[in-house]
Amino acid sequence: MTGHVVVVGGGHAGVELAATVRAADPLAALTILGEEPHLPYHRPPLSKGILGATNPTEDSAVVGLRALKWFEQKDIALRTGDPVVQIDCNQRAVKLSSGAEVAYDQLVLATGSRNLELKVPGGDLPGVHYLRTFDEAVQLRSALRCGGSVVVVGGGFIGLEIAACASKVMRSVTVVEAANRLLPRSVSEVTAVHLSDMHAANGVAVLVGQSVTRIIEDAGRAAGVVTSAGTVLPCDLVVVGIGVVPATELAVSAGLRVDNGVLVDSFLRTSDERISAIGDCAAFPSADRDGGQVRLESVQNAVGHARCLAARLTGTGAPYSAVPWFWTEQYGAKVQMVGLVQGHDRTVVRRSQDNSGFSVFCYAGERLLGVESVNRVRDHVGARALLENRIDLAPELAARPDVDLRQIAHSAPAA
């Protein structure tokens, strides 16, 4: 018997955990406690499907993870709009904002992350938007439909996806990035330059090496931004996408170990053996980082964590060792990434013969850290197989589009 598993967080990680435990243990008591009033939903479509949707009645179909009937059929108690405010580790119970208490045998923190706020003068003015929740996506879509001009603060994936959507309906779109290039912590310079050129080709201005120092006010609303270079950018709205921080407040107040996320071991256990953490909020040992802690923000990581923890809770556990992968879509281009490329010192580019796409193989010495593929799904699938089997493809083979990555991955001995 698994006992009563209480999940704090109604995102992808929490729902997947409950679903996987239920499949393995029909008798387990399962409860999901969601902070937001909505049914659990999928976040990636917020910056894609929701912003670009023309029929708001389709919103729930775009982002919904499971229908209410599914939770009822699976006998999973779902409580939304009543956030957990305290964990009592001694009594093994959580307290909700309503004052109710829920006891647990195993507690799972799947609290996700929160937007970093732009703390500059005028940063809290009406007309300054963020995108993390369903409600924020609907509000931003409505604001974009008014046309005019927008400044997107932050050249990460969320900022670029918003800019791509905004470029279809706005008169003027400008992205302001404090680093010297787009996506400095996420992708190689080759891929970053390609994305920058793609945005420029679609009429989006990209300013790098400049941070926003002030939001201009007019009639009580945001009317422009001022950058560290003194550039003044008048606009009708501002969208901030400068990153996120893990939602660790509950863990901190409960005395759990926290360092850029709730610290967990390779089985996703926190410093309290009755409490686990998964998804965006968890900092876990990475097999690709020589055991160093890493925190990832992706659906793949959320699902992988959930399945790994569910296996442990139901008696068939193994350490988490999945290779991370990510993706984004902008202007119809599909960009897929596998592995973690921070610290690479060499890149090898493989291009399609018709120049319709390319892949960037990122190495640290002779070690293959990760691969970024633009409109090269076959390369991405092969690269995942290589990294999962810990095979360091020779750079001279990486450059050849005729080399079958999957065949090498499944035939060569692992490194």
Salt bridges, closest charged atoms under 4 A:
GLU16 OE2 - ARG307 NE 2.93
GLU35 OE1 - ARG114 NH1 3.60
GLU36 OE2 - ARG43 NH2 3.36
ASP59 OD2 - ARG141 NH2 2.92
ASP82 OD2 - ARG79 NH2 3.21
GLU117 OE1 - LYS119 NZ 3.44
ASP135 OD1 - HIS38 NE2 2.83
GLU161 OE2 - LYS48 NZ 3.28
ASP236 OD2 - ARG171 NH2 3.82
GLU249 OE2 - ARG114 NE 3.54
ASP265 OD2 - ARG269 NE 2.91
ASP280 OD2 - ARG132 NH2 2.98
ASP288 OD1 - ARG390 NH1 3.42
GLU297 OE2 - ARG295 NH2 2.97
GLU366 OE2 - ARG346 NH1 3.90
ASP379 OD1 - ARG350 NH1 3.52
ASP379 OD2 - ARG376 NE 2.95
ASP402 OD2 - ARG400 NH2 2.86
ASP404 OD2 - ARG378 NH2 3.12
